[in-house]
Amino acid sequence: MANQAFARPQLTGQPVSQKTTVEPKTRPLPLMPSSSGEVADRLFGFAMLTCAVAILGCSLALLMTAQAADAPKKVLRYAFLGAE
């Protein structure tokens, strides 16, 4: 058996009664009634997909813009210096 650093305290208190009853409270109705949250899951998935496509589209547009901005310089450099 392991050596205990502290002794266990003696707990004294009232015994728990077994006849406690809790009355259920009424919950407010959700805005979109659904039994298992299917609508919320589909909306969240659609929102995530939309954000992912937007981010990929923006990054692709930035890459293409950077390539198009450098294109005239590269064409002139390789057209005159590459044909030796």
Residue pairs with C-beta under 8 A, 6 or more apart in sequence:
32 39
32 40
34 40
